[in-house]
């Protein structure tokens, strides 16, 4: 028997068709931006650094994706890139590159969701001109920072059912 995702049907049954439509439209709407967005992003980033750094210092291990594998190499920007001009991605420029791939749950690399891939365009632990951190897999419930806060709150409060019905895509 083939696996089938019944999440939307269960959400509609529990929350109703109108709420389902409203939430799906809300998910597809780009929120308006304001002059404070850059500051908000900065403070949110710093808050995450502090939060995850504190957990790492207190437990002496990574807060998420604890088991991973790394690789190192050189990334060279192609001669004729098929994307707009950018100071960082200049044609022919090379960077030392570090890669880390990990899973959320230790030792379960067969899982298809909650995988991470991180690229660091440097070979140091401190300074880097660009770090890219990505979540991979077939799906991710974290489409924004608020989603991460909601998941942490649900995990610590034990109210996972309410969290799952926060949006049809949970």
C-alpha positions, 0 to 999 in steps of 0.5 A: 500500500502506498503512503498517502499524506492525509494532513490536509483532510484531517486539518479540514475535518478538525478546523473546517474548510474556511479556516483551511482556505484562510490559512493556505492563503495566509501562507502564500501571502508575502507580508508587507515590509517596513523600515524596522525589518532589518533591525528585527532580523538582526535582533532575531539572529542575535537572539538565536545565536545567544539561545543556541550558544547558551544550550551548547555551553550548558550541555557541551554539545550541539542543540540540534543536529548533533551527529553529522559529517563534514567535507572540505574543498574549494568552490570556484565560481563558474566563468559565465554564471547564469545569475545576476552580477554579485560582488561575492559570486564574481566569475572565477573567484575561489573560496575554501569551502566547508560542508556539514550535513546532519540529521535532527535525530542522531543515527537516523540518516534514513529519515527524509526530513529535518536534515541540515546542510551548512556551507561555510565559505572559509576554513576558519571557525570565526570569520567567514564572508558567507555562511549558508545554513539550510534545512533539507528533505521532502518537507520542513515545518519551519518556513520562518523563524516564528515556526522555530519558536512555536516548535520549541514552545510546543516541545517544552510545553508538551502541547504538540497537538495544538502545534500540529493544528496551527497550520495545514502544513504542520 
